[in-house]
Amino acid sequence: MLDEGGKSIVVLMTALLVAIFAFQLNASMLSPALTTMQLELNTTAVEIGNTQTVFFTAAALFSLFLPRLADLVGRKKVLCSMLAITALGCVVSAIAPNVEVLMIGRVMQGVAGPVVPLCLIMLHAQVTEDGRYTRLMAILTSVNGGIAGVDAILGGWLAGTFGFRSVFVTMAVVAAFAVLLIAFFTKESTAERTPKMDWAGAATLGVAFLAAYLAINEIQKLADANWLLVIVLVIVTAVFFVIFWKIEKKKKDPMVSTRYLRQRRTWGLLLTTLLTMTGVFAVMNGIVPAIAQDPAMGIDMGADVVSFATLTPYALLGLCFGPIAGILASKYGYHKVLRAGLVVSLAAALFGIFIANSPSVVGLVVISVVFGLAYAGTANIMLNGLGIVLSPKDNPGYLPGMNAGAFNLGAGLSYAVLYAAMNAFMVSSGASAGYAASMVAAAVLLALALLASMLIPKEADADNS
């Protein structure tokens, strides 16, 4: 039987970390292998890119309802099932003869989408002392930003040496190992009440979310976007969200009570997460690497080395600083540490305006380090943590699940908004003005996120806000 003793916590943390590793590898290990996949499957870059979109879309959708299902039927049971399906999806992807089969495999892998929030809920169920939980939560969540860049580097080496299928085999082995660890070294837990799952609510919310997600994906195409399709998808989103709201109002045991949806713990946190992700994600995953590789900017890094100056410092600092952020949160509270992370992230975005006008390798490393500390190592972890501690005891899975959806929506919206700002100024005023405009837009969004964070209630006030 597990208790909160030292050895038991080490074993528990090991099991949960491996589960998060299994998801993170599925999310990031393939990035350097995409070109190899395109060649070996004799397809186009667009088709391979679609397999990535399918994975992240599936991950977002499953995040909405699997944490709630786990509350009702057992978190250990659901997590083991998720990881087993993910491992099977990796096998399907590894043996895929074409892109169509690969798509099926990637959808199956997307079942692992809510692994992080579910692991945090399981940790919270077993570690009841707030300060200790906060520190351990930060360790788990720090892995979510990438395993210090090693995952991407390993994926590139495997694909280049053994072919892309070896990457999926590696993912399958890690996922299978995670199933064994979760099965043998974690305890089962559920919510206080376990009524039947509200599948009608889950389905209508899923349709609304999927339509919104697809609309954002289409908007990202900017000049090439089908705006009629965007309008239709927005209407579908609104209609199905209204249907979802009406279902939840009438249900005795809804997936999410409308009372909770009205509270600031829900919309305050989700708004902050959405704005934060929109302000940060495309900066670090698109704009900063673009500045590094743009010949017009005078740096002109190769695609094979740009990650070492941008994404690797970002992921490494996020991984290393995460536990420190957890210690600070246990002493000063989630809210203060979150706001500190947002303020420094805002400063980094403002520094990005300088980088856009006076680019240098040192400057790119500095902005990557600062965003790694402030966002990946601080704000991201606090937002995930607040999703757990602000959840009501009778429904602990709904807020982490919806928060995961906000993270995913924000990631897609980030490219749409920041690239729109960049392209608008780049066409009329040149590359530097375009990159600077994207940084200004990021700074505005982060300032709004900081203001929105003021609306997130304290844990003690969550039920009455």
C-alpha positions as CSV (number, residue, x, y, z in Angstrom):
1,M,0.0,0.0,0.0
2,L,1.3,3.4,-0.9
3,D,1.6,6.1,1.7
4,E,3.1,9.6,1.6
5,G,6.5,8.3,2.8
6,G,9.7,9.1,0.8
7,K,10.1,5.8,-1.1
8,S,6.4,5.7,-2.0
9,I,6.4,9.2,-3.3
10,V,9.6,8.5,-5.4
11,V,7.9,5.4,-6.9
12,L,4.6,7.3,-7.5
13,M,6.5,10.3,-9.1
14,T,8.5,7.9,-11.3
15,A,5.3,6.3,-12.6
16,L,3.6,9.6,-13.3
17,L,6.8,11.1,-14.9
18,V,7.1,8.1,-17.3
19,A,3.4,8.5,-18.2
20,I,4.0,12.2,-19.0
21,F,7.2,11.3,-20.9
22,A,5.1,8.9,-23.0
23,F,2.7,11.8,-24.0
24,Q,5.5,14.3,-24.5
25,L,7.4,12.0,-26.9
26,N,4.3,11.7,-29.0
27,A,3.9,15.5,-29.1
28,S,7.5,16.6,-29.8
29,M,9.7,13.7,-30.8
30,L,8.4,13.7,-34.4
31,S,9.2,17.3,-35.3
32,P,12.7,16.6,-36.7
33,A,11.5,13.4,-38.4
34,L,8.7,15.0,-40.6
35,T,10.9,15.3,-43.7
36,T,12.0,11.7,-43.3
37,M,8.4,10.6,-43.0
38,Q,7.5,12.5,-46.1
39,L,10.2,10.8,-48.1
40,E,9.7,7.3,-46.8
41,L,5.9,7.4,-47.3
42,N,6.3,9.1,-50.7
43,T,3.9,11.9,-49.8
44,T,3.8,15.7,-49.5
45,A,4.8,18.0,-46.7
46,V,1.1,19.1,-46.4
47,E,-0.1,15.6,-45.9
48,I,2.5,14.9,-43.2
49,G,1.6,18.2,-41.6
50,N,-2.0,17.1,-41.5
51,T,-1.0,14.0,-39.4
52,Q,0.4,16.4,-36.8
53,T,-2.8,18.5,-36.9
54,V,-4.9,15.3,-36.5
55,F,-2.8,14.3,-33.4
56,F,-3.1,17.7,-31.6
57,T,-6.8,18.0,-32.5
58,A,-7.5,14.5,-31.1
59,A,-5.4,15.3,-28.0
60,A,-7.5,18.5,-27.4
61,L,-10.8,16.7,-27.8
62,F,-10.0,13.8,-25.5
63,S,-8.7,16.3,-22.9
64,L,-12.2,17.7,-22.6
65,F,-14.0,14.6,-21.2
66,L,-11.5,11.9,-20.2
67,P,-10.5,13.6,-16.9
68,R,-14.2,13.7,-16.0
69,L,-14.7,10.1,-17.1
70,A,-11.7,9.2,-14.9
71,D,-13.4,10.9,-11.9
72,L,-16.3,8.6,-12.3
73,V,-14.9,5.2,-13.3
74,G,-11.4,5.4,-11.8
75,R,-8.3,7.5,-12.7
76,K,-5.8,4.7,-12.7
77,K,-8.1,2.6,-14.9
78,V,-8.6,5.4,-17.4
79,L,-4.9,6.4,-17.5
80,C,-3.8,2.8,-18.1
81,S,-6.4,2.5,-20.9
82,M,-5.2,5.8,-22.4
83,L,-1.6,4.8,-22.4
84,A,-2.4,1.3,-23.8
85,I,-4.4,2.8,-26.7
86,T,-1.5,5.3,-27.3
87,A,1.0,2.4,-27.4
88,L,-1.2,0.6,-29.9
89,G,-1.5,3.8,-31.9
90,C,2.3,4.0,-32.0
91,V,2.5,0.5,-33.4
92,V,-0.1,1.3,-36.0
93,S,1.9,4.4,-37.0
94,A,5.1,2.4,-37.1
95,I,3.7,-0.2,-39.6
96,A,1.7,2.3,-41.6
97,P,2.1,1.7,-45.3
98,N,0.5,5.1,-46.2
99,V,-0.6,8.4,-44.8
100,E,-4.2,7.3,-44.3
101,V,-3.1,4.5,-41.9
102,L,-0.7,6.9,-40.2
103,M,-3.6,9.3,-39.6
104,I,-5.5,6.5,-37.7
105,G,-2.4,5.8,-35.6
106,R,-2.0,9.5,-34.8
107,V,-5.6,9.8,-33.7
108,M,-5.1,6.8,-31.4
109,Q,-2.0,8.5,-30.0
110,G,-4.0,11.6,-29.3
111,V,-5.9,9.7,-26.7
112,A,-3.0,10.6,-24.4
113,G,-3.9,14.3,-24.6
114,P,-5.1,14.6,-21.0
115,V,-2.2,12.6,-19.5
116,V,-0.7,15.7,-17.7
117,P,-3.9,16.9,-16.0
118,L,-4.9,13.4,-15.1
119,C,-1.5,12.7,-13.6
120,L,-1.8,15.9,-11.6
121,I,-5.2,14.9,-10.3
122,M,-3.9,11.5,-9.3
123,L,-1.0,13.1,-7.5
124,H,-3.4,15.5,-5.7
125,A,-5.5,12.5,-4.5
126,Q,-2.4,10.8,-2.9
127,V,-0.4,13.9,-1.7
128,T,-2.8,15.9,0.5
129,E,-0.3,18.4,2.0
130,D,-0.6,21.5,-0.1
131,G,3.0,22.7,0.0
132,R,4.4,19.2,-0.8
133,Y,1.8,18.7,-3.6
134,T,2.7,22.1,-5.2
135,R,6.4,21.2,-5.3
136,L,5.8,17.8,-6.8
137,M,3.2,19.1,-9.3
138,A,5.8,21.6,-10.6
139,I,8.3,18.7,-11.3
140,L,5.7,16.8,-13.3
141,T,4.4,19.8,-15.2
142,S,7.9,21.1,-16.1
143,V,8.4,18.0,-18.4
144,N,5.3,19.2,-20.4
145,G,7.3,21.9,-22.2
146,G,9.7,19.3,-23.7
147,I,12.4,17.1,-22.2
148,A,15.1,19.7,-22.4
149,G,15.1,19.4,-26.2
150,V,16.5,15.8,-25.9
151,D,13.2,14.4,-27.2
152,A,13.5,16.3,-30.5
153,I,17.2,15.6,-30.8
154,L,16.7,11.8,-30.2
155,G,13.8,11.8,-32.7
156,G,16.0,13.3,-35.4
157,W,18.8,10.8,-34.7
158,L,16.5,7.8,-34.8
159,A,14.8,9.0,-38.0
160,G,18.1,9.7,-39.7
161,T,19.7,6.4,-38.6
162,F,16.9,3.9,-38.6
163,G,14.0,5.6,-40.4
164,F,10.9,7.3,-39.0
165,R,9.3,4.0,-37.9
166,S,12.0,3.6,-35.2
167,V,10.7,6.8,-33.6
168,F,7.2,5.3,-33.2
169,V,8.6,2.0,-31.9
170,T,10.5,4.0,-29.2
171,M,7.3,5.8,-28.3
172,A,5.4,2.5,-28.1
173,V,8.0,1.0,-25.7
174,V,7.9,4.0,-23.4
175,A,4.0,4.0,-23.4
176,A,3.9,0.3,-22.6
177,F,6.4,0.8,-19.8
178,A,4.2,3.6,-18.5
179,V,1.2,1.3,-18.4
180,L,3.1,-1.2,-16.3
181,L,4.3,1.5,-13.8
182,I,0.8,3.1,-13.5
183,A,-0.8,-0.3,-13.0
184,F,1.5,-1.5,-10.3
185,F,2.6,1.7,-8.5
186,T,-0.4,4.0,-8.3
187,K,-3.6,3.8,-6.3
188,E,-7.1,4.0,-7.7
189,S,-9.1,7.0,-6.9
190,T,-12.4,8.7,-8.0
191,A,-14.4,11.8,-7.3
192,E,-16.5,11.9,-4.1
193,R,-19.7,11.2,-6.2
194,T,-19.6,8.9,-9.2
195,P,-22.9,9.2,-11.2
196,K,-23.1,8.1,-14.8
197,M,-21.1,9.9,-17.4
198,D,-22.9,12.8,-19.2
199,W,-22.2,11.7,-22.7
200,A,-24.7,14.1,-24.3
201,G,-22.8,17.0,-22.7
202,A,-19.4,15.6,-23.6
203,A,-20.5,15.2,-27.3
204,T,-22.0,18.6,-27.7
205,L,-19.0,20.3,-26.0
206,G,-16.7,18.3,-28.2
207,V,-18.5,19.4,-31.4
208,A,-18.4,23.0,-30.3
209,F,-14.7,22.8,-29.5
210,L,-13.8,20.9,-32.7
211,A,-15.6,23.5,-34.8
212,A,-13.7,26.3,-33.0
213,Y,-10.4,24.5,-33.4
214,L,-11.0,23.9,-37.1
215,A,-12.0,27.5,-37.6
216,I,-8.7,28.7,-36.0
217,N,-6.7,26.2,-38.2
218,E,-8.4,27.7,-41.3
219,I,-7.8,31.3,-40.1
220,Q,-4.1,30.5,-39.8
221,K,-3.9,30.2,-43.6
222,L,-4.6,34.0,-43.7
223,A,-4.9,35.0,-47.4
224,D,-5.6,31.5,-48.5
225,A,-8.2,30.9,-45.8
226,N,-11.8,29.8,-46.8
227,W,-13.6,32.5,-44.9
228,L,-17.1,31.1,-45.7
229,L,-16.0,27.9,-44.0
230,V,-14.7,29.9,-41.1
231,I,-18.1,31.6,-40.7
232,V,-19.9,28.3,-40.9
233,L,-17.6,26.8,-38.2
234,V,-18.1,29.8,-35.9
235,I,-21.9,29.4,-36.2
236,V,-21.6,25.6,-35.5
237,T,-19.4,26.5,-32.4
238,A,-22.0,28.9,-31.1
239,V,-25.0,26.6,-31.8
240,F,-23.5,23.5,-30.2
241,F,-22.2,25.5,-27.1
242,V,-25.8,26.8,-26.6
243,I,-27.1,23.2,-26.9
244,F,-24.3,22.1,-24.4
245,W,-25.4,24.8,-22.0
246,K,-29.1,23.8,-22.2
247,I,-28.2,20.1,-21.6
248,E,-26.1,20.9,-18.6
249,K,-28.8,23.1,-17.1
250,K,-31.3,20.2,-17.2
251,K,-29.0,17.3,-16.2
252,K,-29.1,16.1,-12.6
253,D,-25.4,15.1,-12.9
254,P,-24.0,17.2,-15.7
255,M,-20.4,16.9,-17.1
256,V,-20.0,20.5,-16.0
257,S,-22.5,22.3,-13.9
258,T,-23.6,25.7,-15.4
259,R,-23.0,27.1,-11.9
260,Y,-19.4,26.2,-12.2
261,L,-19.2,27.6,-15.7
262,R,-20.4,31.0,-14.4
263,Q,-17.8,31.2,-11.7
264,R,-14.5,33.1,-12.1
265,R,-12.6,29.9,-11.2
266,T,-13.7,28.6,-14.6
267,W,-13.8,31.5,-17.1
268,G,-11.1,33.6,-15.3
269,L,-8.6,30.7,-15.5
270,L,-9.6,29.7,-19.0
271,L,-9.3,33.3,-20.3
272,T,-5.9,33.7,-18.7
273,T,-4.6,30.4,-20.2
274,L,-6.0,31.3,-23.6
275,L,-4.4,34.8,-23.7
276,T,-1.1,33.5,-22.3
277,M,-0.8,30.7,-24.9
278,T,-1.9,33.0,-27.7
279,G,0.8,35.5,-26.7
280,V,3.7,33.0,-26.2
281,F,3.3,29.9,-28.3
282,A,4.0,31.2,-31.9
283,V,6.7,33.5,-30.6
284,M,8.9,30.6,-29.4
285,N,7.8,27.9,-31.9
286,G,7.6,30.1,-35.0
287,I,8.7,33.7,-34.9
288,V,12.0,33.4,-33.0
289,P,13.2,30.5,-35.1
290,A,12.1,32.4,-38.3
291,I,14.2,35.5,-37.3
292,A,17.2,33.1,-36.7
293,Q,16.8,31.6,-40.2
294,D,15.8,34.6,-42.2
295,P,18.7,35.7,-44.5
296,A,17.4,39.3,-44.5
297,M,18.0,39.5,-40.8
298,G,21.7,38.8,-41.1
299,I,21.9,35.7,-38.9
300,D,20.9,33.1,-41.4
301,M,21.1,30.0,-39.2
302,G,20.7,26.6,-40.7
303,A,17.6,24.5,-39.9
304,D,19.9,21.9,-38.3
305,V,21.3,24.3,-35.7
306,V,18.6,26.8,-35.0
307,S,17.0,24.7,-32.3
308,F,20.2,24.8,-30.2
309,A,20.0,28.6,-30.0
310,T,16.2,28.8,-29.5
311,L,14.1,25.8,-28.5
312,T,16.8,23.9,-26.6
313,P,17.5,26.8,-24.1
314,Y,13.7,27.4,-23.8
315,A,12.9,23.8,-23.0
316,L,16.0,23.3,-20.8
317,L,15.4,26.3,-18.6
318,G,11.7,25.4,-18.3
319,L,12.6,21.9,-17.2
320,C,15.2,23.2,-14.7
321,F,13.2,26.1,-13.3
322,G,9.9,24.3,-12.9
323,P,10.7,22.7,-9.5
324,I,12.0,26.1,-8.2
325,A,8.7,27.7,-9.3
326,G,6.9,25.0,-7.4
327,I,8.9,25.8,-4.2
328,L,8.1,29.5,-4.7
329,A,4.4,28.7,-5.2
330,S,4.3,26.7,-2.1
331,K,5.6,29.7,-0.2
332,Y,4.0,32.7,-1.9
333,G,1.0,31.1,-3.7
334,Y,0.1,30.2,-7.2
335,H,-1.4,33.6,-8.1
336,K,1.7,35.7,-7.2
337,V,4.1,33.3,-9.0
338,L,1.9,33.2,-12.1
339,R,1.8,37.0,-12.3
340,A,5.5,37.2,-11.8
341,G,5.9,34.8,-14.7
342,L,3.5,36.8,-16.9
343,V,5.3,40.1,-16.1
344,V,8.7,38.7,-17.1
345,S,7.2,37.0,-20.2
346,L,5.8,40.5,-21.1
347,A,9.2,42.0,-20.7
348,A,10.6,39.2,-22.9
349,A,8.1,40.1,-25.7
350,L,9.1,43.7,-25.4
351,F,12.8,42.7,-25.7
352,G,11.7,40.8,-28.8
353,I,10.9,44.2,-30.5
354,F,14.6,45.1,-30.0
355,I,15.7,41.7,-31.4
356,A,13.5,42.3,-34.4
357,N,15.4,45.5,-35.2
358,S,18.9,44.5,-34.0
359,P,19.0,40.7,-34.4
360,S,21.9,38.6,-33.0
361,V,22.6,35.1,-31.8
362,V,23.1,36.3,-28.3
363,G,19.8,38.1,-28.3
364,L,18.0,35.1,-29.6
365,V,19.5,32.9,-26.8
366,V,18.6,35.5,-24.2
367,I,14.9,35.8,-25.3
368,S,14.7,32.0,-25.4
369,V,16.2,31.7,-21.9
370,V,13.8,34.3,-20.5
371,F,10.7,32.8,-22.0
372,G,11.9,29.4,-20.8
373,L,12.2,30.7,-17.2
374,A,9.1,32.9,-17.2
375,Y,6.6,30.9,-19.3
376,A,7.7,27.2,-19.6
377,G,9.2,27.1,-16.1
378,T,6.7,29.4,-14.3
379,A,3.4,30.6,-15.9
380,N,2.7,27.3,-17.7
381,I,3.2,25.3,-14.5
382,M,1.1,27.7,-12.4
383,L,-1.8,27.6,-14.9
384,N,-1.8,23.8,-14.9
385,G,-1.6,23.8,-11.1
386,L,-4.5,26.2,-10.7
387,G,-6.7,24.0,-12.8
388,I,-6.2,21.3,-10.2
389,V,-6.5,23.2,-6.9
390,L,-9.5,25.4,-8.0
391,S,-11.6,22.4,-9.1
392,P,-14.5,21.5,-6.8
393,K,-14.3,18.3,-4.9
394,D,-17.4,16.8,-6.5
395,N,-16.0,17.4,-10.1
396,P,-12.2,17.6,-10.0
397,G,-11.7,16.6,-13.6
398,Y,-13.7,19.3,-15.5
399,L,-11.5,22.3,-15.0
400,P,-8.1,20.6,-15.8
401,G,-9.8,19.1,-18.9
402,M,-11.2,22.5,-20.1
403,N,-7.9,24.2,-19.2
404,A,-6.1,21.7,-21.5
405,G,-8.5,22.7,-24.2
406,A,-7.7,26.4,-23.6
407,F,-4.0,25.6,-24.0
408,N,-4.6,23.9,-27.3
409,L,-6.9,26.6,-28.6
410,G,-4.4,29.3,-27.6
411,A,-1.6,27.5,-29.4
412,G,-3.6,27.5,-32.7
413,L,-4.9,31.1,-32.2
414,S,-1.3,32.2,-31.5
415,Y,-0.2,31.5,-35.1
416,A,-3.4,33.1,-36.5
417,V,-3.0,36.3,-34.5
418,L,0.7,36.8,-34.4
419,Y,1.4,35.8,-38.0
420,A,-1.4,38.1,-39.1
421,A,0.2,41.0,-37.3
422,M,3.6,40.0,-38.7
423,N,2.5,39.6,-42.3
424,A,0.5,42.9,-42.3
425,F,3.6,44.9,-41.5
426,M,6.1,42.8,-43.4
427,V,4.4,43.4,-46.7
428,S,4.4,47.2,-46.3
429,S,7.4,47.9,-44.1
430,G,9.8,45.0,-44.4
431,A,10.9,42.0,-42.4
432,S,12.1,43.8,-39.3
433,A,8.8,45.7,-39.0
434,G,6.8,42.5,-39.4
435,Y,8.7,40.6,-36.7
436,A,8.5,43.7,-34.4
437,A,4.7,43.9,-35.0
438,S,4.3,40.3,-33.9
439,M,6.2,41.0,-30.7
440,V,4.0,44.0,-30.0
441,A,1.0,41.8,-30.5
442,A,2.5,39.2,-28.1
443,A,3.2,41.9,-25.5
444,V,-0.4,43.2,-25.7
445,L,-1.8,39.7,-25.3
446,L,0.4,39.0,-22.3
447,A,-0.6,42.3,-20.7
448,L,-4.3,41.2,-21.2
449,A,-3.4,37.8,-19.7
450,L,-1.9,39.6,-16.7
451,L,-5.1,41.6,-16.2
452,A,-7.2,38.4,-16.6
453,S,-5.2,36.7,-14.0
454,M,-6.5,39.2,-11.5
455,L,-9.9,37.6,-12.0
456,I,-8.8,34.1,-10.9
457,P,-10.1,33.6,-7.4
458,K,-8.1,32.3,-4.4
459,E,-8.8,28.7,-3.5
460,A,-10.7,29.6,-0.4
461,D,-13.0,31.9,-2.4
462,A,-13.5,29.7,-5.5
463,D,-17.0,28.4,-4.5
464,N,-18.3,31.9,-3.9
465,S,-16.8,33.8,-6.9
